[in-house]
Amino acid sequence: MNRILRVVFGAGLLSILSTGLNAADIIDGPTGDYCRVVGTSNLVLNDNIVDLREQVVKLMDESVAVANSSEWIHSSRPVFVWASEAKVACGKAYGYLKTNYKDEDTLNKCECFHDRMVEYMH
């Protein structure tokens, strides 16, 4: 019986992995690109580090507020998931910016995940 369960579980897991299923995308919602920016985000294009820090902190604060809101924690929409991802990505981007290093990957993720959060809120 144990072997059968492992085989069934393995087949199910393989099925999920092969379809590229993303938990936050199961629920009805936007069906466009993963992010509206596929390459460079608006944050990356900003060369003013002080202004960039302010923008990242703003996105991070908004994401933290949403991730702590019981309205979104208990919602059937994936807003909480994207808020959680955004606060982490923006926090990492801010950490880099504190040393005056502009990490493009974390900035792109910060903006992308925040945009997804906002998109699912409406």
Order of alpha helices (4+ residues) and beta strands (2+ residues): alpha-alpha-alpha-alpha-alpha-alpha
